[in-house]
Amino acid sequence: MPSHPLRLLSRSRSLLVPALAVLTFFAACSPPVERPTGWAQAYQDVKDTFYKGDIERAIQFSDPIASASPANAFTGKALVLRAVIFAGEVKGYKELEEAYTKGIGAAKNLSTKSQFERVRTDYRQFGTNAGLALAESALRLTKGGSLPKDLALEASYPSVEGPTVLTALNRVKDGATLSTEDQEGAARDAIRKGVDDTLAKLAGGDRSKARASFTGSPYPLKELEFALFLDRELVEAASLFDPKHSSDPTRLGLVCDQADKVAEAALGLLKENPDKDKLKEVKKIQDEIKALRKSVQ
């Protein structure tokens, strides 16, 4: 006669108790896992916040590491990640600013136009701040006229992914206002989208490649490839200061100066290992820098 199901369950539980006791004993005897301390812990906090999609806290936590003097083992990693974040913010705020610029032209009444102008001014300011911060990160990375030879991005692709299209901004472009909640959500999505797209560019592919490449372990970056990536991002940052945006010759010049330095670093690498296609790319970037300088003269 088969045993009653409840009796079988009771018996299995009675066998499980001593097994758990054995596991608990061995767990207690295992050496504790050492937690990182010092700069290692500081950078782990940066990685954790970035993975959670908390971009602002990742910037805050990385600042003392990036500005440490003398530099430590995590300074270069922090600077690379900050360059990615600021480049993403440049993209996000630029898209927001341009959407509200179109919205100003499409809005039907003066109050909406005035509201859009105020919002656009804020996003423009945030974007230019990000552009200058990107230039500062590039300056620190190219200290001495060249890039570090052991560059790596050590961070996981964010668990909270930005959209590929900012649909809410279509309403803005048509002159329609957003609720406060929708406006904040659109801004948050724009930054996440910018960072995700920047990571895709750094990985040399799309978002799926970025997800597979950036998993938290150090991902080595080729020096020349990173120089070209950084220079392209600086050119985009400099465009925020052209006549179509903030029209600020002084700050445009500062960002272009740094873009020129990165281009020179890339040319130095090409002297060691010539590559005609890469040389053409550097020359194209230099032409774009010159065009930006002329646009505000």
For each residue, the residues with C-beta under 8 A, 3 or more apart:
1:
2:
3: 7 8
4: 7 8
5: 8 9
6: 9 10
7: 3 4 10 11
8: 3 4 5 11 12
9: 5 6 12 13
10: 6 7 13 14
11: 7 8 14 15
12: 8 9 15 16
13: 9 10 16 17
14: 10 11 17
15: 11 12 18 19
16: 12 13 19 20
17: 13 14 20 21
18: 15 21 22
19: 15 16 22 23
20: 16 17 23 24
21: 17 18 24 25
22: 18 19 25 26
23: 19 20 26 27
24: 20 21 27 28
25: 21 22 28 29
26: 22 23 29 30
27: 23 24 30
28: 24 25
29: 25 26
30: 26 27
31:
32:
33:
34:
35: 41
36: 40 41 44
37: 40 41
38: 41 42
39: 42 43 65 68 72 73 74
40: 36 37 43 44 74
41: 35 36 37 38 44 45
42: 38 39 45 46 61 64 65 74
43: 39 40 46 47 62 65 74 77 78 154
44: 36 40 41 47 48
45: 41 42 48 49 61
46: 42 43 49 50 58 61 62 65 78 81 155
47: 43 44 50 51 154 155 156 216
48: 44 45 51 52
49: 45 46 52 54 57 58 61
50: 46 47 53 54 55 58 81 85 155 156 158
51: 47 48 155 156 157 158 159 216
52: 48 49 158 159 160
53: 50 158 159 160 192
54: 49 50 57 58
55: 50 58 59 85 88 89 191 192 195
56: 59 60
57: 49 54 60 61
58: 46 49 50 54 55 61 62 81 85
59: 55 56 62 63 82 85
60: 56 57 63
61: 42 45 46 49 57 58 64 65
62: 43 46 58 59 65 66 78 81 82
63: 59 60 66 67
64: 42 61 67 68
65: 39 42 43 46 61 62 68 72 74 75 77 78
66: 62 63 75 78 79 82 137 140
67: 63 64 140
68: 39 64 65 71 72 75
69:
70:
71: 68 75 76
72: 39 65 68 75
73: 39
74: 39 40 42 43 65 77 78
75: 65 66 68 71 72 78 79
76: 71 79 80 141 148 150 151 152
77: 43 65 74 80 81 152 153 154 218
78: 43 46 62 65 66 74 75 81 82
79: 66 75 76 82 83 137 140 141
80: 76 77 83 84 141 151 152 153 221 226
81: 46 50 58 62 77 78 84 85 153 154 155
82: 59 62 66 78 79 85 86 133 137
83: 79 80 86 87 134 137 138 141 230 233
84: 80 81 87 88 153 195 198 199 202
85: 50 55 58 59 81 82 88 89 195
86: 82 83 89 90 130 131 133 134 137 237
87: 83 84 90 91 134 194 198 233 236 237
88: 55 84 85 91 92 191 194 195 196 197 198 199
89: 55 85 86 92 93 126 127 130 191 194 195
90: 86 87 93 94 127 130 131 134 194 233 236 237 240
91: 87 88 94 95 193 194 197 198 236
92: 88 89 95 96 127 187 190 191 192 193 194 195
93: 89 90 96 97 123 124 126 127 130 190 191 194 240
94: 90 91 97 98 127 236 239 240 245
95: 91 92 98 99 166 169 190 193 194
96: 92 93 99 100 123 127 169 186 187 190
97: 93 94 100 101 120 123 124 127 245
98: 94 95 101 102
99: 95 96 102 103 166 169 172 173
100: 96 97 103 104 116 117 119 120 123 172
101: 97 98 104 105 120
102: 98 99 105 106 172 173
103: 99 100 106 107 112 116 172 173 174 175 176
104: 100 101 107 113 116 117 120
105: 101 102 175
106: 102 103 173 174 175
107: 103 104 112 113 116 175
108: 112 175
109: 112 113
110: 113 114
111: 114 115
112: 103 107 108 109 115 116 175 177
113: 104 107 109 110 116 117
114: 110 111 117 118
115: 111 112 118 119 177
116: 100 103 104 107 112 113 119 120 172
117: 100 104 113 114 120 121
118: 114 115 121 122
119: 100 115 116 122 123 183
120: 97 100 101 104 116 117 123 124
121: 117 118 124 125
122: 118 119 125 126
123: 93 96 97 100 119 120 126 127 187
124: 93 97 120 121 127 128 240 245 246
125: 121 122 128 129
126: 89 93 122 123 129 130
127: 89 90 92 93 94 96 97 123 124 130 131 240 245
128: 124 125 131 132 240 241 246 248 251
129: 125 126 132 133
130: 86 89 90 93 126 127 133 134 237
131: 86 90 127 128 134 135 237 238 240 241 251 255
132: 128 129 135 136 237 251 254 255
133: 82 86 129 130 136 137
134: 83 86 87 90 130 131 137 138 233 234 237 255
135: 131 132 138 139 234 237 254 255 258 259
136: 132 133 139 140
137: 66 79 82 83 86 133 134 140 141
138: 83 134 135 141 142 230 234 258 259 261 262
139: 135 136 142 143 258 261
140: 66 67 79 136 137 143
141: 76 79 80 83 137 138 147 148 230
142: 138 139 145 146 147 258 261 262 265
143: 139 140
144:
145: 142 261 264 265 268
146: 142 265 268 269
147: 141 142 151 223 226 227 265
148: 76 141 151 223
149: 223
150: 76 220
151: 76 80 147 148 220 221 223 226
152: 76 77 80 218 219 220 221
153: 77 80 81 84 202 214 218 219 221
154: 43 47 77 81 216 217 218 219
155: 46 47 50 51 81 214 216
156: 47 50 51 159 214 215 216
157: 51 196 199 210 211 213 214 215
158: 50 51 52 53 161 192 195 196
159: 51 52 53 156
160: 52 53 192
161: 158 192 196 207
162: 189 190 191 192 193 194 195 196
163: 166 167 189 192 193
164: 193 207
165:
166: 95 99 163 169 170 186 189 190 193
167: 163 170
168: 171 172 178 182 185 186 189
169: 95 96 99 166 172 173 186 190
170: 166 167 173 174
171: 168 174 176 178
172: 99 100 102 103 116 168 169 175 176 177 178 186
173: 99 102 103 106 169 170
174: 103 106 170 171
175: 103 105 106 107 108 112 172
176: 103 171 172
177: 112 115 172
178: 168 171 172 182 183 186
179: 182 183
180: 183 184
181: 184 185
182: 168 178 179 185 186
183: 119 178 179 180 186 187
184: 180 181 187 188
185: 168 181 182 188 189
186: 96 166 168 169 172 178 182 183 189 190
187: 92 96 123 183 184 190 191
188: 184 185 191 192
189: 162 163 166 168 185 186 192 193
190: 92 93 95 96 162 166 169 186 187 193 194
191: 55 88 89 92 93 162 187 188 194 195
192: 53 55 92 158 160 161 162 163 188 189 195 196
193: 91 92 95 162 163 164 166 189 190 196 197
194: 87 88 89 90 91 92 93 95 162 190 191 197 198
195: 55 84 85 88 89 92 158 162 191 192 198 199
196: 88 157 158 161 162 192 193 199 200 207 210
197: 88 91 193 194 200 201 207
198: 84 87 88 91 194 195 201 202 233
199: 84 88 157 195 196 202 203 207 210 214
200: 196 197 203 205 206 207 209 210
201: 197 198 204 229 232
202: 84 153 198 199 210 221 226 229
203: 199 200 209 210 213 214
204: 201 209 225
205: 200 208 209 210
206: 200 209 210
207: 161 164 196 197 199 200 210 211
208: 205 211 212
209: 200 203 204 205 206 212 213
210: 157 196 199 200 202 203 205 206 207 213 214
211: 157 207 208 214
212: 208 209 215
213: 157 203 209 210 219
214: 153 155 156 157 199 203 210 211 219
215: 156 157 212 219
216: 47 51 154 155 156
217: 154
218: 77 152 153 154
219: 152 153 154 213 214 215
220: 150 151 152
221: 80 151 152 153 202 225 226
222: 225 226
223: 147 148 149 151 226 227 269
224: 227 228 266 269 270 273 275 278
225: 204 221 222 228 229
226: 80 147 151 202 221 222 223 229 230
227: 147 223 224 230 231 262 263 265 266 269
228: 224 225 231 232 266 278 281 282 285
229: 201 202 225 226 232 233
230: 83 138 141 226 227 233 234 262
231: 227 228 234 235 259 262 263 266 282 285
232: 201 228 229 235 236 285
233: 83 87 90 134 198 229 230 236 237
234: 134 135 138 230 231 237 238 255 256 258 259 262
235: 231 232 238 239 259 285 288 289 292
236: 87 90 91 94 232 233 239 240
237: 86 87 90 130 131 132 134 135 233 234 240 255
238: 131 234 235 241 242 252 255 256 259 289 292
239: 94 235 236 242 244 245 292
240: 90 93 94 124 127 128 131 236 237 245 246
241: 128 131 238 245 246 247 248 249 251 252 255 296
242: 238 239 245 247 252 292 295 296
243: 247 295 296
244: 239 247
245: 94 97 124 127 239 240 241 242
246: 124 128 240 241 251
247: 241 242 243 244 296
248: 128 241 251 252 296
249: 241 252 253 296 297
250: 253 254
251: 128 131 132 241 246 248 254 255
252: 238 241 242 248 249 255 256 292 293 296
253: 249 250 256 257 293
254: 132 135 250 251 257 258
255: 131 132 134 135 234 237 238 241 251 252 258 259
256: 234 238 252 253 259 260 289 292 293
257: 253 254 260 261
258: 135 138 139 142 234 254 255 261 262
259: 135 138 231 234 235 238 255 256 262 263 285 289
260: 256 257 263 264 286 289
261: 138 139 142 145 257 258 264 265
262: 138 142 227 230 231 234 258 259 265 266
263: 227 231 259 260 266 267 282 285 286 289
264: 145 260 261 267 268
265: 142 145 146 147 227 261 262 268 269
266: 224 227 228 231 262 263 269 270 278 282
267: 263 264 270 271 279 282
268: 145 146 264 265 271 272
269: 146 223 224 227 265 266 272 273
270: 224 266 267 273 274 275 278 279 282
271: 267 268 274
272: 268 269
273: 224 269 270
274: 270 271 279
275: 224 270 278 279
276: 279 280
277: 280 281
278: 224 228 266 270 275 281 282
279: 267 270 274 275 276 282 283
280: 276 277 283 284
281: 228 277 278 284 285
282: 228 231 263 266 267 270 278 279 285 286
283: 279 280 286 287
284: 280 281 287 288
285: 228 231 232 235 259 263 281 282 288 289
286: 260 263 282 283 289 290
287: 283 284 290 291
288: 235 284 285 291 292
289: 235 238 256 259 260 263 285 286 292 293
290: 286 287 293 294
291: 287 288 294 295
292: 235 238 239 242 252 256 288 289 295 296
293: 252 253 256 289 290 296 297
294: 290 291 297
295: 242 243 291 292
296: 241 242 243 247 248 249 252 292 293
297: 249 293 294
